[in-house]
Amino acid sequence: MTDAGKLNDALDAVAAGKLIPYLGPGVCGLDASVPSSPEALCAKIEAEVRVPKRASGNLWSAAQYVESRKFRATLDDIMQRAFAPGQGKANAVQRAIAAMRPPMIVDTWYDDGLLAAMADATGWGWVQGVSRNGEWIEIWTRAYTPDGSERAEGPDSGWSTLVYKPHGMARKGSSFLMSDSDYVEVLTEIDIQSPIPDEVQSRRGGRGFLFLGCRFDDQMLRIFARQISKRSGGGHVAVIEGELTRMERKFLNELGITRLDLPMSEVAAAVAATV
């Protein structure tokens, strides 16, 4: 079977609730108005704050430098302005995935496009990672109902679709993880799953993941993908165009991920045909 045929089968599995969509920056990249890769976002930050050579080109280190030398408010402001042009707008892939209403969607980028795509649906909610910067309590995530009201009890097991944004969101009034200090405690605990909500752990059981718009050439991205998919049902599929790095090949082999060498434009065409 061709990669295009395998993609169609994977999308059918998403619609049937058997595969969980795991969306990366490349999905957001269908809208060129906002940064659509860690490298592009890092360049946006470095265009506003000059960072030392040791941090240049590394998103997490550049963010840490800004937070340490210019305060967290500066980093928040840069992020909110970087993603403002796309705020409240969903692209074709986000709309199509939302229309399938799978039990869970993992959305790992900082935009709110998927939430915009879900806006007209009912019986859903989202949970997102939050920075502990300025917090006085031990907290990993916050859960919200569709109107943006916080749900103190966490995600509702009765929601038909749970959107999980592990890195948070870059819009005013929200929170996100980006600097090294944001991640230090998360990475200490993530192997025992403490930062991953129980409802996320429950919904991944018996299901595999369909990775769209993701690259695994960065250790942080691999750690999160590995831990979020931990104890899932397997049978993962990843759409990644072009050459893989050595670490990406190793990662795909480790998790038993079937790789499809297709561009995001073909993904957009394929999902359009499903709705």
C-alpha positions as CSV (number, residue, x, y, z in Angstrom):
1,M,0.0,0.0,0.0
2,T,1.2,3.5,-0.8
3,D,1.9,6.1,1.9
4,A,-1.1,8.0,0.7
5,G,-3.3,4.9,1.2
6,K,-1.8,4.3,4.7
7,L,-2.6,8.0,5.6
8,N,-6.2,7.5,4.5
9,D,-6.4,4.4,6.7
10,A,-4.9,6.3,9.6
11,L,-7.5,9.1,9.2
12,D,-10.3,6.5,9.2
13,A,-8.9,5.1,12.4
14,V,-8.9,8.6,13.9
15,A,-12.6,9.0,12.9
16,A,-13.3,5.6,14.5
17,G,-11.6,6.6,17.7
18,K,-8.8,4.1,17.4
19,L,-6.0,6.6,16.8
20,I,-5.3,9.8,18.6
21,P,-4.2,12.8,16.6
22,Y,-1.0,14.3,17.9
23,L,-0.5,17.7,16.2
24,G,2.8,19.5,16.0
25,P,4.0,22.9,14.7
26,G,3.8,21.8,11.1
27,V,0.0,21.7,11.3
28,C,0.0,25.3,12.4
29,G,2.4,25.9,9.5
30,L,-0.5,25.7,7.0
31,D,-1.1,29.3,8.2
32,A,2.1,31.3,7.4
33,S,1.1,34.2,9.6
34,V,2.5,32.7,12.8
35,P,5.8,30.8,13.7
36,S,5.4,27.2,12.7
37,S,8.5,25.5,14.0
38,P,10.7,25.8,17.1
39,E,13.4,27.3,14.9
40,A,11.1,30.0,13.5
41,L,9.8,30.8,17.0
42,C,13.3,31.1,18.3
43,A,14.2,33.4,15.5
44,K,11.3,35.6,16.4
45,I,12.5,35.8,20.0
46,E,16.1,36.5,18.9
47,A,14.9,39.3,16.6
48,E,13.7,41.2,19.7
49,V,16.2,40.2,22.3
50,R,19.9,39.5,21.6
51,V,20.8,36.2,23.2
52,P,24.3,34.8,23.9
53,K,25.8,32.5,21.3
54,R,25.4,29.4,23.6
55,A,21.6,30.0,23.6
56,S,21.2,31.1,20.0
57,G,19.1,28.7,17.9
58,N,17.8,26.8,20.9
59,L,14.2,27.8,21.7
60,W,14.2,26.6,25.3
61,S,17.6,28.2,26.1
62,A,16.7,31.5,24.3
63,A,13.5,31.7,26.3
64,Q,15.3,31.1,29.5
65,Y,17.7,33.9,28.8
66,V,14.9,36.3,28.0
67,E,13.1,35.3,31.2
68,S,16.2,35.6,33.4
69,R,17.5,38.9,32.0
70,K,14.3,40.7,30.8
71,F,11.7,39.1,33.1
72,R,8.9,36.7,32.3
73,A,6.6,39.5,31.2
74,T,8.9,40.2,28.3
75,L,8.7,36.6,27.1
76,D,5.0,36.5,27.5
77,D,4.6,39.7,25.5
78,I,6.8,38.4,22.7
79,M,4.9,35.1,22.5
80,Q,1.4,36.8,22.6
81,R,2.4,39.1,19.7
82,A,4.0,36.3,17.7
83,F,0.8,34.3,17.7
84,A,-1.7,37.1,17.7
85,P,-2.1,37.2,13.8
86,G,-3.5,33.6,13.9
87,Q,-5.5,33.9,17.1
88,G,-9.0,32.5,16.9
89,K,-8.4,31.1,13.4
90,A,-8.4,27.4,12.4
91,N,-6.9,25.9,9.3
92,A,-8.2,23.1,7.2
93,V,-6.4,20.3,9.1
94,Q,-7.5,21.6,12.5
95,R,-11.1,21.9,11.3
96,A,-11.1,18.4,9.8
97,I,-9.6,16.8,12.9
98,A,-12.0,18.7,15.2
99,A,-15.0,17.5,13.0
100,M,-13.9,13.9,13.5
101,R,-14.5,14.3,17.3
102,P,-12.0,11.7,18.4
103,P,-11.9,10.9,22.2
104,M,-8.7,13.0,22.5
105,I,-6.5,15.3,20.5
106,V,-3.0,16.2,21.6
107,D,-2.0,19.7,20.3
108,T,1.6,20.5,21.1
109,W,2.0,24.0,19.6
110,Y,1.3,27.3,21.2
111,D,-1.5,28.5,18.9
112,D,-5.2,28.3,19.6
113,G,-6.3,27.2,16.2
114,L,-7.6,23.8,17.3
115,L,-9.7,25.4,20.0
116,A,-11.2,27.7,17.4
117,A,-12.0,24.7,15.3
118,M,-13.8,23.1,18.2
119,A,-15.7,26.3,19.1
120,D,-19.1,25.3,17.7
121,A,-19.0,21.8,19.2
122,T,-20.5,20.8,22.5
123,G,-19.5,18.3,25.3
124,W,-15.8,18.9,25.1
125,G,-13.0,20.7,27.0
126,W,-9.3,21.2,27.2
127,V,-6.4,20.8,29.6
128,Q,-3.1,22.5,29.2
129,G,0.3,22.6,30.8
130,V,1.0,25.8,32.8
131,S,4.2,27.5,33.9
132,R,4.9,27.5,37.6
133,N,6.5,31.0,37.2
134,G,4.7,33.1,39.8
135,E,2.7,30.2,41.2
136,W,2.8,29.3,44.9
137,I,1.1,25.9,44.6
138,E,2.3,22.7,43.0
139,I,0.4,22.6,39.7
140,W,1.1,21.0,36.4
141,T,-2.1,21.7,34.3
142,R,-5.4,23.5,34.3
143,A,-8.6,22.3,32.7
144,Y,-11.2,24.5,30.9
145,T,-14.7,24.3,29.6
146,P,-15.4,25.5,26.0
147,D,-16.2,29.0,27.2
148,G,-12.8,29.3,28.8
149,S,-14.0,28.8,32.4
150,E,-11.5,27.0,34.5
151,R,-12.7,23.6,35.8
152,A,-11.1,23.1,39.2
153,E,-11.8,19.4,39.3
154,G,-9.7,18.8,36.1
155,P,-10.9,17.3,32.8
156,D,-14.4,15.8,32.8
157,S,-14.4,12.1,32.0
158,G,-17.8,12.7,30.3
159,W,-16.4,15.0,27.7
160,S,-16.7,13.4,24.3
161,T,-13.4,15.0,23.1
162,L,-10.5,16.2,25.3
163,V,-8.0,18.6,23.8
164,Y,-4.6,18.3,25.5
165,K,-2.1,21.1,25.1
166,P,0.9,19.9,27.1
167,H,3.0,23.0,26.4
168,G,0.2,25.5,27.0
169,M,-0.9,28.3,24.9
170,A,0.4,31.8,23.9
171,R,-2.6,34.0,24.2
172,K,-3.4,36.7,26.7
173,G,-4.6,35.3,30.0
174,S,-3.2,31.9,29.3
175,S,0.0,30.1,30.3
176,F,2.7,28.2,28.5
177,L,5.9,26.2,29.1
178,M,9.0,27.3,27.2
179,S,12.0,28.3,29.3
180,D,14.3,25.8,30.9
181,S,13.0,26.7,34.3
182,D,9.4,25.9,33.1
183,Y,10.5,22.4,32.2
184,V,12.9,21.5,35.0
185,E,10.3,20.0,37.4
186,V,8.2,18.7,34.6
187,L,11.1,16.7,33.1
188,T,12.0,15.4,36.6
189,E,8.5,14.0,37.1
190,I,7.4,13.1,33.6
191,D,8.8,9.6,33.6
192,I,6.5,8.7,36.4
193,Q,3.7,10.5,34.6
194,S,2.8,13.0,37.3
195,P,2.5,16.0,34.9
196,I,0.2,14.1,32.6
197,P,-3.5,14.3,33.7
198,D,-5.1,11.1,34.7
199,E,-7.8,11.6,32.0
200,V,-5.2,11.8,29.3
201,Q,-3.6,8.6,30.6
202,S,-7.0,6.9,30.6
203,R,-8.0,8.0,27.0
204,R,-4.7,6.9,25.4
205,G,-5.2,3.3,26.7
206,G,-5.8,0.8,23.9
207,R,-5.2,3.5,21.2
208,G,-2.3,4.5,19.1
209,F,-1.2,8.0,17.9
210,L,-1.2,9.7,14.5
211,F,1.6,12.3,14.5
212,L,1.0,15.1,12.1
213,G,3.3,18.1,11.6
214,C,5.8,16.8,14.1
215,R,9.6,16.4,14.0
216,F,11.6,14.5,16.6
217,D,15.0,16.1,16.0
218,D,15.0,17.8,19.4
219,Q,15.3,16.0,22.7
220,M,12.5,17.9,24.4
221,L,10.1,17.0,21.6
222,R,11.1,13.3,21.8
223,I,10.7,13.2,25.6
224,F,7.1,14.6,25.5
225,A,6.1,12.4,22.6
226,R,7.5,9.3,24.4
227,Q,5.9,10.0,27.7
228,I,2.5,11.1,26.3
229,S,2.3,7.9,24.2
230,K,3.5,5.7,27.1
231,R,1.3,2.7,27.9
232,S,-0.9,3.5,24.9
233,G,-2.2,0.9,22.4
234,G,0.6,1.2,19.9
235,G,0.3,1.1,16.1
236,H,1.5,4.6,15.8
237,V,1.8,6.5,12.5
238,A,3.8,9.7,11.8
239,V,3.7,11.8,8.6
240,I,7.2,13.3,8.2
241,E,8.4,14.6,4.9
242,G,12.0,14.3,3.7
243,E,15.2,13.2,5.3
244,L,15.2,12.0,8.9
245,T,18.0,12.7,11.4
246,R,19.8,9.8,13.0
247,M,18.0,10.5,16.3
248,E,14.6,10.7,14.6
249,R,15.2,7.3,13.0
250,K,16.2,5.8,16.3
251,F,13.1,7.3,18.0
252,L,10.7,6.0,15.4
253,N,12.2,2.6,15.7
254,E,12.0,2.7,19.5
255,L,8.3,3.5,19.6
256,G,7.4,1.3,16.6
257,I,6.1,4.3,14.6
258,T,5.3,3.7,10.9
259,R,6.6,6.7,9.0
260,L,4.8,8.1,6.0
261,D,7.0,10.4,3.7
262,L,4.3,12.9,2.7
263,P,4.0,16.7,2.8
264,M,1.5,18.5,4.9
265,S,-0.3,19.7,1.8
266,E,-1.2,16.1,1.1
267,V,-2.4,15.7,4.6
268,A,-4.6,18.7,4.1
269,A,-6.1,17.3,1.0
270,A,-6.6,13.9,2.6
271,V,-8.4,15.3,5.6
272,A,-10.6,17.5,3.4
273,A,-11.9,14.4,1.7
274,T,-13.0,12.9,5.0
275,V,-15.4,15.6,6.0
